C-alpha cells in the first residue's frame, strides 16, 4: 500500500540533522550507496535497500528522479526468500540418507547434520526467488519530516536503520510523546507538564 | 528527552486520552473544529472504534464496527473506565471527504482514503497525481496534528482537570 494506492498507511517521522550541500547530490549518493541489490540466484536470503518510486524494480535514480515538486520521493524494498520448512526437511532427509549410504555409516554427528542443513538451505536459497515488498516514502526535507507508507513494525525498524546508514541522519518516529516534545507548539513549561502527566480516570 | 522506546509505552495513554477527548468533542462541540481550521465542515466517528479497559490489572478490548453501528456500547464501556485506543474518522471539507483510522498509542494512520484524484493514464501523469495525493495526505495529517496540538495545550494545563474532565465525565454518564 503506497502513495498511489486507494488506501494508505502513514507513520510520521521527524528527521534530525541536515544533509551536506548540495542536498540533491548527497541524497543521490546515499540512495545509490544503499540501493537494493538483486538476490535471485544468490545465496542471501534477505536484501533491504532503496529503489525508485513507482518503478520499484529499478535503481536508476538518474532516469527516475526522486525529486517531485519539493518532495523527495523514493521507496524501500525488502526482498525476502522464505523456504517452507517442509521443503527444507525433505531435502535435508534426502541428503542425510545419501551421506549415510555413501559412507556406509549408521549415524552422523551433530556437526555433520548441521553442515548438511546449512548446505541444503544454501542450495535452496540459490533456487528460490525472493519475494519483494515495497514501501514508499515522502521526505519533506525543509520541514524535517518524513512520511513512511507503512505501519508495520519490522518495516519501520528497517527504514530507521537504512535511513541512518544512507544519509547519516537520525529518524525519530512520531507518536504522542515525541510529537509533544519535537513537533508541537507547546512552550518548554507545557512540555515539562506533559512529561509529568499520569493517566486520567474519566469515570466517577 | 527520555529514551524513545520507554516513552512510547509510558506515554501511550496520552494518545488514548486524545482519541477519547476527540470523540467527546465530536459529540458535543462540532463548532470547535471550524474554530481550529475553518475549512473543516465536519469530523465524525467512522465505522470502527476500539476501546480498552485496563482496570484491575485485566485488559478488556471492546470493538464496535459497522457503517451504521450505534456507539452506545462504547459509551457504556467508557462508563466502566475504558479509553478509546483506536478510532476511524471521517473528516469533511466543503466538497471533499477523508476517512482514516488512528491508533492512540502511535497516532499513525491506517486505511487512509483521500478524496479521489485523476486517473494515471500515462507515465507522465504519475508526478502530477503524486503531488495531488501528497497534498491530500497532508490535509489529513495536518488536521490531526493541529487537533492533537490543541489537545496537548488543554492537557498540559489546569483547564484539563478543572473544566474538561468534569465535562467528559458528564458526557459519559449522560
Interface residues (C-beta under 8 A of the other chain):
Chain A: X3 X4 X6 X7 X8 X9 X10 X11 X12 X53 X54 X68 X69 X71 X73 X138 X147 X151 X172 X173 X174 X175 X176 X177 X178 X179 X180 X181 X182 X183 X184 X185 X186 X190 X191 X193 X194 X195 X197 X199 X200 X201 X202 X203 X204
Chain B: X1 X2 X4 X7 X8 X10 X11 X12 X13 X14 X15 X17 X18 X20 X78 X79 X80 X81 X83 X103 X104 X105 X106 X107 X108 X109 X110 X111 X112 X113 X114 X120 X126 X127 X129 X130 X131 X133 X134 X137 X141 X145 X148 X149 X152 X153 X155 X156 X157 X160 X161 X165 X168 X169 X172 X173
